[in-house]
Amino acid sequence: MRLIASANGLPVVAHPFDYPGLTRMREWLPQLRKAGLVGLETYYGYYSPEQEKAIKQLADKYDLIPTGGTDFHGPGIHPTPLGGRYVPYAAVERLKAASAQRQGQEPPTFELPPPTE
């Protein structure tokens, strides 16, 4: 995240349901937010309405931007066609505002806690 922020980028967790253990991500979100995370991919290709709602609730809880997209890599490579996933324009507006705010700022520093079993 520090590298992304140092390039004036905005770190976002892509397709969070694809990671093993959404519960684990819930544990890390407060620290990730402090480290500079700005968004969670909420509106993603094949996510169900229930999955979308769960991620949106997490984004809202941690003041993260609910982003989205199709993850299109080319014809026949991904099940969602280019432009085939609706993302509210409010996400774009919030990303633009976060980008403007981030310009020229020193990237945050932090370390993830060690994994717990």
Sequence and secondary structure as in RCSB ss.txt:
>XXXX:A:sequence
MRLIASANGLPVVAHPFDYPGLTRMREWLPQLRKAGLVGLETYYGYYSPEQEKAIKQLADKYDLIPTGGTDFHGP
GIHPTPLGGRYVPYAAVERLKAASAQRQGQEPPTFELPPPTE
>XXXX:A:secstr
 HHHHHTT   EE  GGGSS HHHHHHHHHHHHHTT  EEEEEETT  HHHHHHHHHHHHHTT EEEEE    ST
TTSSS TT S   HHHHHHHHHHHHHHTT             
